[in-house]
C-alpha cells in the first residue's frame, strides 16, 4: 500500500464516518473521530453482514485493500447510535 492509497483510504473512511454521524444526528469530535468511526463501522458492518449472510453491496478497491462503503456507513451509524444511547445524561 502506497502513501496515496493510505490517504485515499483515510478520506473514504472519514466520509463514511461523517455520514454515520449525520444519520444518527449525534456528533462528537472532528475529522479524526470520523475516520475512526469509518473504520470501526466497516468492521462492525462487515461482521453483521457475514453473520446475517448478506452480500458485500458496494466496495471500493484501493490498492490491495477492499473497503466496504455501504456496510461502513451502516456500521458507523449503529456504533454512533449505541454511543449516543450510552452517553446521554438522564434527568
N, CA, C and O of each residue as an XYZ file, in Angstrom:
364
protein
N       0.851     -1.166      0.000
C       0.000      0.000      0.000
C       0.898      1.229      0.000
O       1.785      1.376      0.840
N       0.649      2.089     -0.945
C       1.437      3.308     -1.049
C       0.850      4.397     -0.153
O      -0.214      4.227      0.442
N       1.549      5.490     -0.072
C       1.092      6.606      0.752
C      -0.202      7.200      0.198
O      -1.086      7.588      0.962
N      -0.313      7.269     -1.108
C      -1.532      7.815     -1.725
C      -2.717      6.884     -1.460
O      -3.828      7.353     -1.214
N      -2.488      5.572     -1.510
C      -3.564      4.621     -1.187
C      -4.047      4.820      0.239
O      -5.249      4.786      0.500
N      -3.118      5.029      1.163
C      -3.474      5.243      2.563
C      -4.270      6.527      2.748
O      -5.246      6.548      3.497
N      -3.866      7.590      2.077
C      -4.576      8.869      2.185
C      -5.991      8.737      1.624
O      -6.942      9.238      2.224
N      -6.138      8.066      0.480
C      -7.463      7.860     -0.112
C      -8.328      7.017      0.814
O      -9.513      7.304      0.983
N      -7.747      5.975      1.419
C      -8.489      5.131      2.354
C      -8.943      5.922      3.573
O     -10.068      5.739      4.039
N      -8.089      6.796      4.098
C      -8.462      7.627      5.240
C      -9.571      8.612      4.879
O     -10.467      8.854      5.687
N      -9.521      9.180      3.680
C     -10.564     10.113      3.248
C     -11.901      9.404      3.108
O     -12.929      9.928      3.537
N     -11.899      8.221      2.513
C     -13.147      7.465      2.341
C     -13.707      7.042      3.698
O     -14.915      7.123      3.921
N     -12.839      6.592      4.606
C     -13.294      6.211      5.950
C     -13.854      7.418      6.686
O     -14.851      7.297      7.398
N     -13.231      8.580      6.527
C     -13.730      9.794      7.157
C     -15.099     10.195      6.641
O     -15.959     10.611      7.417
N     -15.307     10.075      5.341
C     -16.619     10.389      4.769
C     -17.688      9.414      5.253
O     -18.809      9.819      5.561
N     -17.344      8.135      5.318
C     -18.313      7.146      5.805
C     -18.648      7.377      7.276
O     -19.807      7.256      7.672
N     -17.645      7.708      8.085
C     -17.891      8.013      9.495
C     -18.729      9.265      9.677
O     -19.597      9.320     10.548
N     -18.467     10.271      8.852
C     -19.251     11.513      8.936
C     -20.698     11.261      8.521
O     -21.616     11.819      9.120
N     -20.910     10.434      7.512
C     -22.278     10.084      7.117
C     -22.988      9.296      8.213
O     -24.181      9.495      8.445
N     -22.266      8.406      8.887
C     -22.855      7.674     10.008
C     -23.266      8.602     11.135
O     -24.314      8.411     11.753
N     -22.436      9.614     11.406
C     -22.791     10.594     12.431
C     -23.978     11.437     11.989
O     -24.839     11.767     12.805
N     -24.034     11.786     10.722
C     -25.141     12.606     10.216
C     -26.458     11.835     10.250
O     -27.509     12.420     10.509
N     -26.410     10.548      9.993
C     -27.635      9.735     10.020
C     -28.217      9.686     11.422
O     -29.431      9.792     11.593
N     -27.367      9.528     12.421
C     -27.862      9.421     13.793
C     -28.118     10.781     14.432
O     -28.892     10.877     15.384
N     -27.486     11.825     13.927
C     -27.682     13.147     14.500
C     -26.884     13.384     15.763
O     -27.161     14.338     16.490
N     -25.917     12.557     16.040
C     -25.090     12.686     17.236
C     -23.649     12.821     16.790
O     -23.128     11.933     16.115
N     -23.000     13.903     17.149
C     -21.643     14.145     16.668
C     -20.747     14.576     17.810
O     -21.055     15.509     18.552
N     -19.638     13.879     17.934
C     -18.604     14.258     18.893
C     -17.277     14.186     18.185
O     -16.966     13.179     17.549
N     -16.503     15.214     18.281
C     -15.180     15.205     17.689
C     -15.182     15.713     16.269
O     -16.200     16.166     15.745
N     -14.021     15.626     15.663
C     -13.856     16.173     14.330
C     -13.490     15.125     13.302
O     -14.087     14.051     13.235
N     -12.505     15.461     12.512
C     -12.116     14.634     11.377
C     -11.526     13.291     11.813
O     -11.845     12.258     11.223
N     -10.681     13.292     12.826
C     -10.070     12.045     13.286
C     -11.112     11.090     13.863
O     -11.008      9.876     13.689
N     -12.102     11.631     14.540
C     -13.180     10.801     15.076
C     -13.994     10.199     13.935
O     -14.403      9.041     14.010
N     -14.227     10.966     12.897
C     -14.964     10.450     11.745
C     -14.198      9.337     11.041
O     -14.798      8.357     10.599
N     -12.884      9.477     10.931
C     -12.061      8.434     10.318
C     -12.116      7.164     11.159
O     -12.280      6.068     10.623
N     -11.979      7.312     12.473
C     -12.050      6.146     13.352
C     -13.417      5.484     13.271
O     -13.516      4.257     13.250
N     -14.477      6.297     13.226
C     -15.824      5.731     13.102
C     -16.013      5.011     11.778
O     -16.713      4.000     11.717
N     -15.403      5.515     10.724
C     -15.483      4.846      9.429
C     -14.848      3.467      9.463
O     -15.405      2.513      8.919
N     -13.688      3.353     10.097
C     -13.027      2.051     10.196
C     -13.777      1.107     11.141
O     -13.950     -0.072     10.831
N     -14.216      1.617     12.280
C     -14.992      0.792     13.211
C     -16.302      0.371     12.563
O     -16.741     -0.768     12.725
N     -16.924      1.282     11.834
C     -18.151      0.960     11.122
C     -17.947     -0.101     10.066
O     -18.811     -0.956      9.873
N     -16.812     -0.060      9.374
C     -16.518     -1.091      8.373
C     -16.366     -2.452      9.036
O     -16.866     -3.453      8.524
N     -15.680     -2.492     10.168
C     -15.531     -3.766     10.881
C     -16.867     -4.277     11.403
O     -17.199     -5.449     11.228
N     -17.631     -3.399     12.042
C     -18.929     -3.790     12.598
C     -19.917     -4.163     11.498
O     -20.633     -5.157     11.617
N     -19.958     -3.374     10.433
C     -20.877     -3.643      9.343
C     -20.572     -4.943      8.627
O     -21.489     -5.704      8.318
N     -19.302     -5.215      8.356
C     -18.943     -6.468      7.691
C     -19.172     -7.670      8.604
O     -19.536     -8.745      8.128
N     -18.965     -7.502      9.893
C     -19.237     -8.587     10.831
C     -20.727     -8.926     10.822
O     -21.101    -10.098     10.782
N     -21.576     -7.891     10.859
C     -23.018     -8.114     10.792
C     -23.429     -8.751      9.471
O     -24.255     -9.663      9.451
N     -22.862     -8.277      8.378
C     -23.207     -8.816      7.063
C     -22.824    -10.288      6.948
O     -23.591    -11.087      6.410
N     -21.663    -10.649      7.441
C     -21.233    -12.057      7.381
C     -22.110    -12.943      8.255
O     -22.476    -14.046      7.849
N     -22.451    -12.468      9.453
C     -23.279    -13.272     10.348
C     -24.707    -13.417      9.852
O     -25.350    -14.435     10.109
N     -25.212    -12.411      9.143
C     -26.569    -12.478      8.607
C     -26.620    -13.053      7.202
O     -27.703    -13.224      6.641
N     -25.469    -13.353      6.631
C     -25.410    -13.932      5.293
C     -25.739    -12.945      4.184
O     -26.262    -13.339      3.142
N     -25.441    -11.675      4.392
C     -25.737    -10.637      3.406
C     -24.510    -10.379      2.530
O     -23.380    -10.538      2.992
N     -24.718     -9.984      1.280
C     -23.573     -9.750      0.393
C     -22.906     -8.407      0.658
O     -23.475     -7.523      1.298
N     -21.695     -8.281      0.153
C     -20.983     -7.013      0.225
C     -21.517     -6.137     -0.899
O     -21.240     -6.388     -2.072
N     -22.287     -5.103     -0.544
C     -23.041     -4.346     -1.531
C     -22.173     -3.469     -2.426
O     -22.248     -3.587     -3.649
N     -21.378     -2.622     -1.870
C     -20.575     -1.681     -2.649
C     -19.242     -1.512     -1.957
O     -19.171     -0.975     -0.851
N     -18.191     -1.965     -2.601
C     -16.871     -1.801     -2.001
C     -15.936     -1.151     -3.004
O     -16.080     -1.314     -4.215
N     -14.988     -0.422     -2.478
C     -14.006      0.281     -3.290
C     -12.678     -0.434     -3.126
O     -12.249     -0.708     -2.005
N     -12.032     -0.731     -4.228
C     -10.721     -1.376     -4.210
C      -9.659     -0.282     -4.236
O      -9.542      0.455     -5.215
N      -8.889     -0.181     -3.157
C      -7.822      0.810     -3.043
C      -6.516      0.048     -2.887
O      -6.227     -0.493     -1.819
N      -5.742      0.009     -3.938
C      -4.526     -0.795     -3.916
C      -4.904     -2.265     -3.809
O      -5.549     -2.818     -4.699
N      -4.499     -2.887     -2.720
C      -4.867     -4.286     -2.476
C      -5.955     -4.414     -1.423
O      -6.344     -5.527     -1.069
N      -6.447     -3.304     -0.923
C      -7.440     -3.296      0.149
C      -8.825     -3.019     -0.402
O      -9.016     -2.103     -1.202
N      -9.787     -3.818      0.030
C     -11.181     -3.598     -0.342
C     -11.899     -2.958      0.843
O     -11.867     -3.494      1.951
N     -12.546     -1.815      0.615
C     -13.225     -1.095      1.689
C     -14.720     -1.072      1.411
O     -15.142     -0.519      0.396
N     -15.550     -1.670      2.304
C     -17.000     -1.734      2.083
C     -17.692     -0.422      2.456
O     -17.816     -0.096      3.637
N     -18.132      0.314      1.469
C     -18.713      1.634      1.692
C     -20.049      1.551      2.439
O     -20.211      2.165      3.493
N     -21.000      0.794      1.895
C     -22.351      0.733      2.477
C     -22.313      0.160      3.893
O     -22.950      0.700      4.797
N     -21.572     -0.926      4.088
C     -21.517     -1.531      5.423
C     -20.759     -0.649      6.406
O     -21.026     -0.697      7.607
N     -19.834      0.144      5.925
C     -19.140      1.086      6.797
C     -20.082      2.171      7.297
O     -20.043      2.542      8.470
N     -20.927      2.680      6.408
C     -21.889      3.714      6.806
C     -22.910      3.133      7.783
O     -23.224      3.755      8.798
N     -23.427      1.940      7.479
C     -24.412      1.301      8.370
C     -23.778      0.983      9.718
O     -24.371      1.251     10.763
N     -22.582      0.414      9.701
C     -21.902      0.068     10.952
C     -21.554      1.280     11.791
O     -21.695      1.250     13.013
N     -21.099      2.352     11.145
C     -20.771      3.544     11.922
C     -22.026      4.209     12.476
O     -21.994      4.767     13.573
N     -23.138      4.157     11.730
C     -24.398      4.701     12.260
C     -24.859      3.899     13.466
O     -25.317      4.477     14.451
N     -24.747      2.581     13.406
C     -25.116      1.748     14.558
C     -24.204      2.021     15.753
O     -24.673      2.123     16.886
N     -22.913      2.139     15.498
C     -21.961      2.388     16.569
C     -22.194      3.746     17.216
O     -22.141      3.863     18.440
N     -22.449      4.765     16.416
C     -22.716      6.103     16.955
C     -24.028      6.120     17.722
O     -24.135      6.797     18.745
N     -25.032      5.385     17.245
C     -26.310      5.313     17.956
C     -26.133      4.660     19.324
O     -26.735      5.097     20.305
N     -25.316      3.623     19.392
C     -25.052      2.963     20.677
C     -24.317      3.913     21.615
O     -24.642      3.994     22.800
N     -23.329      4.629     21.091
C     -22.602      5.606     21.910
C     -23.547      6.703     22.401
O     -23.458      7.128     23.553
N     -24.444      7.159     21.541
C     -25.389      8.216     21.925
C     -26.331      7.730     23.021
O     -26.649      8.480     23.944
N     -26.779      6.483     22.925
C     -27.666      5.944     23.963
C     -26.952      5.798     25.296
O     -27.536      6.053     26.349
N     -25.693      5.389     25.254
C     -24.950      5.169     26.497
C     -24.469      6.474     27.140
O     -24.303      6.531     28.358
N     -24.245      7.511     26.350
C     -23.657      8.723     26.915
C     -24.650      9.820     27.216
O     -24.258     10.865     27.736
N     -25.887      9.632     26.918
C     -26.882     10.677     27.234
C     -27.113     10.715     28.733
O     -27.232      9.683     29.393
N     -27.173     11.925     29.249
C     -27.442     12.075     30.673
C     -28.936     11.965     30.936
O     -29.759     12.430     30.147
N     -29.259     11.363     32.022
C     -30.664     11.184     32.393
C     -31.064     12.236     33.405
O     -30.291     12.534     34.316
N     -32.251     12.805     33.271
C     -32.667     13.871     34.208
C     -32.998     13.340     35.595
O     -33.361     14.113     36.482
